């Protein structure tokens, strides 16, 4: 009898959020994958030096661009009042944020998986081998920074969208989020150049940058309840 009166747990929306993020953000996904495929194929055919330097540099940049679908779903749902119904059924703001963040990481995985499979395939087909430096750059910088930067852009974008109110003639902040997402990569590259002149290893700079971005994302997610009251997720229109 107690079980009959117990509140039912809201169903998981993660799978739906991921599918909608792929559909809604398909243009960004195509652009991110397309640019990386061009860079990977062209540089893979041209020279191993060009491939190793450019693909590791541009991977986080276009991975962030291809992962904007999750934020687009979040913005659309907030403006259309979808969150009002979800909150009424007991879905917490932390869960809404976590679903979008998980969808963003799935989109990053699609971009990375497609571009690296094709790019490295062409690179190896040309008779080149994966050097230790290339493997280290991908494993310790490009791939971790792609996930961290995309998560950072999505988290900042969700807070920005929730705290802002639409104005006539102004769009949502999605257009600015790729710039915010690539900022950690650009800052890291600049820090590496500065650190080299001071004798500091690039590995230390890269590791510190990735951990710093991840820490910022975890901090925002941990304090959602305090920083993001539920009323901020309701439709402003």
HELIX and SHEET records of a PDB file:
HELIX    1   1 UNK A    2  UNK A    5  1                                   4    
HELIX    2   2 UNK A   14  UNK A   24  1                                  11    
HELIX    3   3 UNK A   26  UNK A   46  1                                  21    
HELIX    4   4 UNK A   48  UNK A   66  1                                  19    
HELIX    5   5 UNK A   69  UNK A   79  1                                  11    
HELIX    6   6 UNK A   82  UNK A   88  1                                   7    
HELIX    7   7 UNK A   93  UNK A  125  1                                  33    
HELIX    8   8 UNK A  132  UNK A  137  1                                   6    
HELIX    9   9 UNK A  138  UNK A  142  3                                   5    
HELIX   10  10 UNK A  143  UNK A  163  1                                  21    
HELIX   11  11 UNK A  174  UNK A  197  1                                  24    
HELIX   12  12 UNK A  202  UNK A  222  1                                  21    
HELIX   13  13 UNK A  224  UNK A  227  1                                   4    
HELIX   14  14 UNK A  230  UNK A  233  5                                   4    
END                                                                             
